[in-house]
Amino acid sequence: MTVSHIETAGVHQREGLKAFLAAREFLLTHREHYQTAYRDFRWPQLDKFNWALDYFDTFARGNNKPALWIVDENGPEVKLSFAEMSRRSNQVANFLRQQGVCRGDRLIVQLPNLVAIWEIMLAALKLGAIVIPAATLLTVADLRDRLDRGKARHVITLSGLTEKFASLGGDYTRILVGAAEEGWVPYARAYEQSPDFTPDGETNATDPFMLYFTSGTTALPKLVLHTHQSYPVGHLATMYWIGIRPADVHLNISTPGWAKHAWSSFFAPWDAGATIFVHNYDRFSAKRTLEVVARCGVTTMCAPPTVWRLFILEDLKSFPVQLKELASAGEPLNPEVIERVRAAWNITIRDGFGQTENVLLLGNFPGQTVKPGAVGKPSPGHRVVLLDAEGKESDDGEISVVADPKPISLMVGYVDDEERTAQCFAGGYYRTGDVAHRDADGYFTYIGRADDVFKSSDYRLSPFELESALIECACVAEAAVVPSPDAIRWNVPKAFITLRPGFQPSADLAREIFKFIRARLGPYKRIRRIEFSELPKTISGKIRRVQLRRIESQPGEGRRPDEYWEDDFPDLKDATK
C-alpha cells in the first residue's frame, strides 16, 4: 500500500490506518529477524478503526491481484481480486442492512468454504455487526444454544441445512445461500445492490466483532468475545509466524466455524496482502490436495496434525510443490512427522500455539532454529511466562501471558461469565490452561492441557510425550493417551490407536506395539493398555481426550473389543527390543 492510498482515505481513517500499516510493515521487514521483531514490536494504539473499511478497502482500490482463489472438485474454479471482494462485500453489506442487520446485531454464519463467507465477514465488519461462526456439522441443540445464549438476531446458512432450524422458533432473520426455500431470503439478492457503501458511523477499535463458541472439549461451550482490533490486528502475530508475504498464495486447511479459519483463512493472509487459497472437496484426499497444491503454485500452507499425518503416507517427493513455508496448529505435531516432511521437501514444519481466546502466542518463526519437539518462543507483542501452582513464574507451569497492560490481541472475556473471565485474568496474567516447560534457551515445550496431565504410580505423565513415541511405530496413524483406572497403580497410561491403511487390529499387532514402546520409554512411562479405535474429534480436528477419559472412568463389564493389556503378553517382561 502506498502513501497515496493513505492520503486519499477519509480523515477518520488515517490515524488508525497509519498505525496499523506501520506495525504490519515492521513485521514484514523483520520477517526473519526474530530477536529484533520481538524486542521492538509494539501493538498499534488504536481509537477508531474498522479493518474492512480502513485497511482492506483502501488496499483493494484499483488492486486486481487475486485476493481469493477457490478450487472446488464439484464446481467451477473461482478467482476474485481485492477490488472485486471490496465491491462485492459492499453489496452484501447493503443487502444485510436492507434485511435489518444493524450495528451490534449478532449474526450466525453457518456455511462451508464458499465465497459468501469472505463477503459476509467483510460486510459484517463494515456494518459493525457481530459474527457467530458456526460449523455445518452442528446439531439442532448446538444451534439452539447459539440462538439462545448467543442472542443471535440473524442467521445465514446453506440450502440443505435449513431443516435444522425448522424446530427453532424465534424472531430472527433467515437468509439462505444456494437454492431458494420458502421462508428464507435468497442471499443472491445481495448482488443486485449498489456497490457503494456508506457506514452509519465510525467504529471503535474495541467494538465487538466475533463471538466464538469454543470447540466443545468441555460440556458447555464458552462464549469468547473478540473486537475490531483483537483479531484483525492481533493476527499480525499469526502472519509473522506463518511467514506470509504479499506475493504468497496461502492455503490453510481448516473448517469454517473454527477460530483457526479466521486466523489463517482470513486475517493473517489478508493482513499480508496475500492470496487466500481454498481447496474444496466432499471427502479429504491427501493425494488430491497435494496435486492441487502443486498445480496451483501454493507457496505457504498451514494444516492440523491430522492432515500432516495423512500427507506423509503419500510419496511427498513425487509432488512438484512450490512451497516455501509450512506450519501446523491445533495440537503439537510429532517430531517424526516433521522429519519426514523435511526429508522430502527440505522444509521444516513450524509448530505454533494459540487459542480461540487469543492469537499466535508461541511459535517457531521463519529463519530461526527449530528444536525438535519444541513449540517455540513467544510471538512479537506477547510476554509469555509459565506459572507454577502458587502463581509464581517458573520454568514449568501454565502458559500465561502478562496482561498488565493487556495486549490488544487477547479476547475481551467470556460473555455472561464474569467469574470465569476474572479467573482467566487473575493476578495480571492471562492463563491459558495449558502446561509447558521452558528450557535454558527460552524454547517452550508443550506438555498438554492441565486437565490432561495425570499421575501413575506417583509419576506425572504427559499424554503428548507418550503419543509422540507411539506415532513413530510404523502401524500407528494417530494415538491418544488417557489414564485408565488400575487397582495397584491408581492409573496406568492407555492408548486409543487409529491404524494406518493396511493394518488390522489383532493380538499380534498389539504385542508388537507394546514391544515397540518398551524399547523407547522408561518403565514408569510405558503404555500399559491399548485399544484400536477411531478417535473422537472436535470440528477443528482436536482429539477429544475428555470423551476418552470419560469412557475409561466408567465401570464396565470387562474388556471392550480390540482392547489389549500389556499383562496379556508375559513373554514381554524381559523384552527390550
ABEGO torsion letter per residue (X at the ends): XBAAAAAABBAAAAAAAAAAAAAAAAAAAAAABAAAAAAABBBBBBABBBAAAAAAAAAABGBABBABBBBBAABBBBBBBAAAAAAAAAAAAAAAAAAGBBBGBBBBBBBBBBAAAAAAAAAAAAAGBBBBBBBAABBAAAAAAAAAAAGBABBBBBBGAAAAAAABBEBBBBBBBEBBBBGBBBAAAAAABBABBBBAEBBBAABBABBBBBAGABABBBBBBBBAAAAAAAAAAAAAAAGBBAABBBBBBBBBGBAAAAAAABAAAAAAGBBBBBBBBABBBAAAAAAAAAAAGBABBBBBAAAAAAAAABBAAABBBABABBBBBGBBBBAAAAAAAAAAAGBBBBBBBBBAABBBABBBBBGBBBBBGBAEBBBBGBBBBBBBAAGBBBABEBBBBBAOBBBAABBAEBBGBAAAAAAAABGGBBBAGBBBBBBAAGBBBBAEBAAABBBBGGBBBBAAAAAAAAAABAABABBBBBBBBBAAAGBBBBBBBBBBBGBBBBAAAAAAAAAAAAAABBAAABBABBBBBBBBBBAAGBBBAAAAAAAAABBBAEBBBGBBBAAABAAAAABAX
